[in-house]
Amino acid sequence: MDYGLLETPVRQLSGGEQRRLSLLRAIAVEPDYLIMDEVTSGLDLISADAVLTLVENFVKLSDSSCIFITHSRKDAMRIANRIIIMQEGRIAEQGYLIDQLSNQKGQG
């Protein structure tokens, strides 16, 4: 992240910059867990990738757990090691990423 952004008023930051700044603030307190709801919605691909990279690094480098709520299977597969898929307010599928990938290979 560009340190010059620290001097920029929040209202002048782009949506992606604001989202990353919010995540950095949440991560800075070293939480035991982090709940993120649609953290990439409304972002362009470059900003979404930057946010996901920040989340990936946080999960890999900390002892924290993360609940990542998204409509994007691609984003979920990138971030999560365990996935729960809900449909109409109920759990439709759940499992660990390695199991889901194995099942997909068997179907392909």
N, C-alpha and C positions, 0 to 999 in steps of 0.2 A: 504494500500500500504506500502511496506517495505521502510522505510526512508533511508536505505542504498542505495537504487536506486538513490537517489539524488546525490550521489558521483560517480555514474557509467556513463561513457560516453554513449551518446545516441546510438551510433552504436553497443554497446555491449548489449543493451536491446533486449528482444524478441519482436516479433511483437505485442503481447498483451500488454506488458509493455509500448511500445512506444505509442500505441493507448490510453491507460489509461493516460499516461503522457500528451499527446496532449489534451485530454478531460479536465484534471485537469487544464491545462493552460487556456483553453477557459472558463471554469467555474469560475476560480479565479477572473476574471474581472467582475463577476456578471452581465452577459449580460441580456438585456430584452428578447431576444430570441436567440435560438441556432439552427443552421441548421446542421443536420448530414446526410451525404450521404453514405450509405452502411458501417456504422461504424463497423460492425462485419464481413464484408466479408474477407475471407482469414484467419480467426482466428480459432484455435481449440476450441472445446466446452467449455473448462474451461476458456480460455481467453475471449471468446465471452460472457460467463455468467458474468464474472467480469466487462466487459465493460457495459453490460446491467444493472447490479446492480448499477454501478456508475451513469448511465443515470437516472434510476428509482429514486434514492435518490435525485439527482439534481432536477428533476421535482417535487417531493413531497415536498422538503424543500425550494424551492425558488418560487418567483412570476414570474419566467421566463416561456416563452412558448418555445416549441420545435417542430421543423419540422424534422421528422424522416423518411428518405427515405430508403426503403429496399425492397428486393424481398421476404423477409420472412414474411409470414402472422403471424407466431408464434411470431416472434420478435415484429411485429407491435401490436399485441394483448396484448403483455406483457407491452409495453411502453405507448401506445396511449389511449386516451379517445375518440378521434374522428379519424375516418379512411377514407381516400379517396383512392379508388383503381382505377388505371389507366390501360388502355389497348390501345395499338397503339396510344399513345399520347393524349388520351381523357379520361375524367372521366367516368368510367363504373359503379361505385358504390360509395356511400358515406353515412356516418352516424356516430352516436355516438356508442361507443363500446357496451353499454347496449342494444341498439336496435339491433345490429348485433347478440349479444348472444341470445336475445329473439327469433329472426328469426331462428337461428340455432336450438334452442330447439324445435321450432314448426315443423321443417322439420325432426327432428330425430325421 
